[in-house]
Structure formats: structure tokens, C-alpha cells
């Protein structure tokens, strides 16, 4: 394995970590905002999970697009 492919792999792993942390924050914020709005704990958890899933899907689609164009 040459040095260039290791750098690309390292950048990819770092990008995936950043995307994961961002999506966790989006899900947590959606859950907290739903709870503040008066939703039950179960409904707030479901909204947070839906926001997490949607943001992961969108972020990975954009990341795939960016990496194939790069």
C-alpha cells in the first residue's frame, strides 16, 4: 500500500467521523426541540431518530458525490 492511498483512507475515515458527529448533533437537537415543544419522550426520541437517519442519508449521499467528483 503506497503513501497516497493511506492518506486518502485517513481523510475518508476522518470525514466519516465528522459526518457521524454532525448527524448525532442533528438528531439530539431535533429530539430536544420536540421535547421542548411538548412531545412525549417516545415521540421526541422518534423525531430525533428520524432526523438522524435523514441527515445520515443526505450527508453520505453528498460525501459520495464529492468523493467521486474528486
Buried (B, 14 or more C-beta within 10 A) or exposed (E): EEEEEEEEEEEEEEBEEEBBEEBBEBBEEBBEBBBEEEBEEEBBBBBBEBBBEBBBEEBBEEBEEEEEEE
